[in-house]
Amino acid sequence: MRRIPLLQATLALSWLPAAEEPADFIRFVEDAKGDSLETAVVSYESPQKTRVDLVGAIHIADKGYFDALNIRFKKYDAVLYELVGPSIEERAKSEAVNGEQKLQWVGKLQAMMKDTLKLHGQLEGIDYQAGNFVHADMSMSQFTKTQDKKQESFLSLYLKAVQAQKEANEKRGVNPDAAGMVMLLKILTMKNSSLELKRMIAREFDSVEDVMAGVESGDGTVLVGERNRVALEVLDKQIAAGKTNLAIFYGAAHLADMAERLLKKGFKRTRAEWLKAWDLPHEK
């Protein structure tokens, strides 16, 4: 993962020709005037001229990031979105939420981070009621049955993630045991501790794709690989229905695997754009 000076990009985004497109879908950008956490929008085109944009999501971000995405999404024939369980429309029905307790801890963790870091949540920031939004994820029963079949549990994923994070830190030359607690204590005593905590977490996001590559090693996981398979099946159906300008709006950690799947289908990368999700100005 690279930390790229902000002067190489415009303040909110940067365009890159396909030949220079990075493998990353999320990056931490450092600059003397202010840092940022950014997510990518990478465009792919099929031989039939069908365009698919992989839009990297981060589930908590600045309000302006979600506002800009809502405007962007209006131009697509269809926006395929992630959400394990029923679609947004179906969630209004009481019977549709049965069985979701298994993933409630994810929402609680995101809510805690959102409040601590003074950010906004994706579910409240994105207009999922838009007419071109299409659910493209597993049902809860699909998710749990596939996890049982693969003998995948929270503990097994956690252990793989710990090992992958260790390998990513070694690759980056980071020793978290040496500085992690000292840095955290220093941040908590700062005047604007939430901003500096955001900056520390944003730096860690920079390694998320290396970590996910480690977690997905072997036969992959339900959390990423199997859900991506379902999303691409929905994409195929949308293309068969005549849609030619589509977006897949999924967590940035999903997109390296999803990009490989598109390339195997004959799509070619055409361009990449970076969007600022977290603005991290330096204290004056």
C-alpha positions as CSV (number, residue, x, y, z in Angstrom):
1,M,0.0,0.0,0.0
2,R,1.2,3.5,-0.9
3,R,0.7,6.7,1.0
4,I,0.4,9.3,-1.8
5,P,1.0,13.0,-1.4
6,L,-2.2,14.9,-1.9
7,L,-0.5,17.2,-4.5
8,Q,-0.6,14.3,-6.9
9,A,-4.4,14.5,-6.9
10,T,-7.0,17.3,-6.8
11,L,-8.4,18.0,-3.4
12,A,-11.5,15.7,-3.7
13,L,-10.6,13.3,-6.5
14,S,-8.1,12.4,-9.2
15,W,-8.3,10.8,-12.6
16,L,-5.9,8.2,-13.6
17,P,-5.5,6.6,-17.0
18,A,-5.9,2.8,-17.1
19,A,-2.2,2.2,-17.5
20,E,-1.5,3.9,-14.2
21,E,-4.5,2.5,-12.3
22,P,-3.4,1.3,-8.8
23,A,-4.4,-2.1,-7.4
24,D,-5.8,-0.3,-4.3
25,F,-9.4,0.6,-3.8
26,I,-8.8,2.5,-0.6
27,R,-5.8,4.7,0.4
28,F,-4.6,7.1,3.0
29,V,-3.1,10.3,1.5
30,E,-0.7,12.5,3.5
31,D,-0.1,16.1,2.7
32,A,1.3,19.1,4.6
33,K,-2.0,20.9,4.2
34,G,-4.2,18.0,5.4
35,D,-4.6,14.3,5.1
36,S,-7.5,12.2,3.8
37,L,-8.9,8.7,3.5
38,E,-10.0,8.0,-0.1
39,T,-12.0,5.3,-1.9
40,A,-11.8,4.5,-5.6
41,V,-14.4,4.4,-8.4
42,V,-12.9,2.2,-11.1
43,S,-14.5,1.8,-14.5
44,Y,-14.6,-1.4,-16.6
45,E,-16.0,-2.0,-20.1
46,S,-17.0,-5.2,-21.8
47,P,-16.4,-5.9,-25.5
48,Q,-20.2,-5.1,-25.9
49,K,-19.6,-1.6,-24.5
50,T,-21.3,-2.3,-21.2
51,R,-19.8,-0.2,-18.5
52,V,-19.5,-1.3,-14.9
53,D,-18.1,1.0,-12.2
54,L,-16.8,-0.5,-9.0
55,V,-17.6,2.1,-6.3
56,G,-15.7,1.5,-3.2
57,A,-17.7,2.1,0.0
58,I,-16.6,2.9,3.5
59,H,-19.4,2.4,5.9
60,I,-18.7,5.5,8.0
61,A,-17.6,8.7,6.4
62,D,-18.0,12.4,6.1
63,K,-21.6,13.5,5.2
64,G,-20.3,15.2,2.0
65,Y,-19.0,11.9,0.8
66,F,-22.4,10.2,0.9
67,D,-24.1,13.3,-0.5
68,A,-21.7,13.2,-3.5
69,L,-22.4,9.5,-4.0
70,N,-26.1,10.1,-4.1
71,I,-25.7,12.6,-6.9
72,R,-23.4,10.2,-8.8
73,F,-25.7,7.2,-8.5
74,K,-28.5,9.0,-10.4
75,K,-26.6,8.6,-13.7
76,Y,-26.6,4.8,-13.7
77,D,-29.2,2.4,-15.1
78,A,-28.7,0.3,-12.0
79,V,-26.7,0.5,-8.7
80,L,-26.1,-3.0,-7.2
81,Y,-25.7,-2.7,-3.4
82,E,-24.5,-4.9,-0.6
83,L,-26.6,-5.8,2.4
84,V,-26.8,-9.3,3.8
85,G,-30.4,-10.2,4.4
86,P,-33.5,-8.7,2.8
87,S,-33.4,-5.6,0.6
88,I,-34.1,-2.2,2.0
89,E,-37.7,-2.4,0.7
90,E,-38.3,-5.8,2.4
91,R,-36.9,-4.6,5.7
92,A,-40.1,-2.7,6.3
93,K,-41.8,-6.1,6.8
94,S,-41.4,-7.4,10.3
95,E,-41.0,-11.0,9.2
96,A,-38.1,-10.0,7.0
97,V,-35.7,-9.3,9.9
98,N,-35.9,-12.7,11.5
99,G,-32.4,-14.2,11.8
100,E,-30.5,-11.0,11.5
101,Q,-29.2,-11.2,15.1
102,K,-26.1,-13.0,13.9
103,L,-24.8,-9.8,12.3
104,Q,-26.1,-7.3,14.7
105,W,-22.6,-6.9,16.3
106,V,-21.4,-5.4,13.0
107,G,-24.0,-2.6,13.1
108,K,-23.3,-2.0,16.8
109,L,-19.5,-1.7,16.1
110,Q,-20.1,0.7,13.2
111,A,-22.5,2.8,15.3
112,M,-19.9,3.0,18.1
113,M,-17.1,4.1,15.6
114,K,-19.4,6.6,14.0
115,D,-20.2,8.3,17.3
116,T,-16.6,8.2,18.5
117,L,-15.1,9.5,15.3
118,K,-17.9,12.0,14.6
119,L,-18.8,10.6,11.2
120,H,-22.0,9.6,9.4
121,G,-23.3,6.1,8.7
122,Q,-23.8,4.7,5.2
123,L,-27.3,3.4,5.8
124,E,-28.5,6.9,6.9
125,G,-26.4,8.8,4.3
126,I,-27.2,6.8,1.1
127,D,-30.6,7.0,-0.6
128,Y,-31.3,3.3,-0.9
129,Q,-34.9,4.0,-1.9
130,A,-33.8,5.3,-5.3
131,G,-35.5,3.6,-8.1
132,N,-32.3,2.3,-9.8
133,F,-31.0,0.6,-6.6
134,V,-30.9,-3.2,-6.9
135,H,-30.2,-5.6,-4.0
136,A,-27.2,-7.8,-4.9
137,D,-26.2,-9.7,-1.8
138,M,-27.0,-13.0,0.0
139,S,-30.2,-13.6,2.0
140,M,-29.6,-14.3,5.6
141,S,-30.4,-18.0,5.1
142,Q,-27.9,-18.2,2.2
143,F,-25.3,-16.5,4.3
144,T,-25.6,-18.8,7.3
145,K,-26.0,-22.0,5.3
146,T,-22.9,-21.2,3.3
147,Q,-20.9,-20.4,6.4
148,D,-22.0,-23.7,8.0
149,K,-21.0,-25.5,4.8
150,K,-17.6,-23.9,4.7
151,Q,-17.2,-24.3,8.5
152,E,-16.6,-20.5,8.7
153,S,-17.1,-18.8,12.1
154,F,-16.3,-15.4,13.6
155,L,-13.3,-17.0,15.4
156,S,-11.8,-18.6,12.3
157,L,-12.2,-15.3,10.4
158,Y,-10.6,-13.4,13.3
159,L,-7.6,-15.7,13.5
160,K,-7.0,-15.4,9.7
161,A,-7.4,-11.6,10.0
162,V,-4.9,-11.4,12.8
163,Q,-2.3,-13.4,10.8
164,A,-3.0,-11.4,7.7
165,Q,-2.6,-8.1,9.6
166,K,0.7,-9.3,11.0
167,E,2.0,-10.1,7.6
168,A,0.7,-6.8,6.2
169,N,2.6,-4.9,9.0
170,E,5.8,-6.8,8.3
171,K,5.4,-5.9,4.6
172,R,5.0,-2.2,5.6
173,G,7.8,-2.3,8.2
174,V,5.4,-1.5,11.0
175,N,5.8,-2.8,14.6
176,P,2.4,-2.2,16.2
177,D,3.6,-3.6,19.6
178,A,6.2,-0.9,19.9
179,A,4.1,2.2,19.3
180,G,0.4,1.3,19.2
181,M,-0.4,1.9,22.9
182,V,1.9,4.9,23.3
183,M,0.3,6.5,20.2
184,L,-3.2,5.8,21.4
185,L,-2.5,7.4,24.9
186,K,-1.0,10.4,23.2
187,I,-4.0,10.8,20.9
188,L,-6.5,10.6,23.8
189,T,-4.7,13.5,25.6
190,M,-4.9,15.8,22.5
191,K,-7.3,18.7,22.2
192,N,-9.0,17.2,19.2
193,S,-8.7,13.6,20.1
194,S,-11.5,12.4,17.7
195,L,-9.7,13.9,14.7
196,E,-6.4,12.4,15.6
197,L,-8.0,9.0,16.3
198,K,-9.6,9.2,12.8
199,R,-6.1,9.9,11.4
200,M,-4.6,6.8,13.1
201,I,-7.5,4.6,12.0
202,A,-7.3,6.0,8.4
203,R,-3.6,4.9,8.3
204,E,-4.6,1.4,9.2
205,F,-7.3,1.3,6.5
206,D,-4.4,1.8,4.0
207,S,-3.5,-1.9,4.6
208,V,-7.0,-3.3,4.4
209,E,-6.6,-4.9,0.9
210,D,-3.4,-6.7,2.0
211,V,-5.3,-8.0,5.0
212,M,-8.3,-9.1,3.0
213,A,-6.0,-10.8,0.5
214,G,-4.6,-12.9,3.4
215,V,-8.1,-13.6,4.8
216,E,-9.3,-14.7,1.3
217,S,-6.3,-17.0,0.7
218,G,-7.2,-20.7,0.2
219,D,-10.8,-21.3,-0.9
220,G,-12.0,-17.8,0.1
221,T,-14.6,-16.8,2.6
222,V,-18.4,-16.3,2.6
223,L,-17.9,-12.8,4.0
224,V,-16.2,-11.6,0.8
225,G,-15.8,-14.2,-2.0
226,E,-19.2,-15.9,-1.9
227,R,-21.0,-12.6,-1.5
228,N,-19.1,-11.3,-4.5
229,R,-20.2,-14.3,-6.5
230,V,-23.8,-13.5,-5.7
231,A,-23.3,-9.9,-6.7
232,L,-21.9,-10.8,-10.1
233,E,-24.8,-13.1,-10.7
234,V,-27.1,-10.2,-10.1
235,L,-25.0,-8.1,-12.5
236,D,-25.3,-10.8,-15.2
237,K,-29.1,-10.6,-14.9
238,Q,-29.1,-6.8,-15.1
239,I,-27.0,-6.9,-18.2
240,A,-29.3,-9.6,-19.7
241,A,-32.2,-7.2,-19.0
242,G,-30.6,-4.6,-21.2
243,K,-28.7,-2.4,-18.7
244,T,-25.5,-0.9,-20.1
245,N,-24.4,1.6,-17.5
246,L,-24.1,0.0,-14.0
247,A,-22.4,0.5,-10.7
248,I,-21.6,-2.0,-8.0
249,F,-21.5,-0.3,-4.6
250,Y,-19.7,-2.6,-2.2
251,G,-17.2,-2.2,0.6
252,A,-13.8,-1.3,-0.7
253,A,-12.3,-4.5,0.7
254,H,-14.5,-6.5,-1.6
255,L,-13.4,-4.9,-4.8
256,A,-10.0,-6.4,-5.6
257,D,-11.7,-9.8,-5.8
258,M,-14.6,-8.4,-7.7
259,A,-12.2,-6.7,-10.2
260,E,-10.6,-10.1,-10.9
261,R,-14.0,-11.6,-11.6
262,L,-14.8,-8.8,-14.1
263,L,-11.5,-9.2,-15.9
264,K,-12.2,-13.0,-16.2
265,K,-15.5,-12.1,-17.8
266,G,-13.7,-10.1,-20.5
267,F,-14.0,-6.6,-19.1
268,K,-11.1,-4.2,-19.4
269,R,-10.2,-1.4,-16.9
270,T,-10.7,2.0,-18.4
271,R,-10.1,4.6,-15.7
272,A,-10.0,5.3,-11.9
273,E,-11.2,8.1,-9.8
274,W,-10.6,8.9,-6.2
275,L,-13.2,10.3,-3.8
276,K,-12.4,11.8,-0.4
277,A,-14.3,9.9,2.4
278,W,-12.6,11.4,5.4
279,D,-11.2,14.9,5.5
280,L,-8.3,15.1,8.1
281,P,-7.1,18.7,8.3
282,H,-4.0,19.5,10.4
283,E,-4.5,21.5,13.5
284,K,-3.4,25.1,13.2
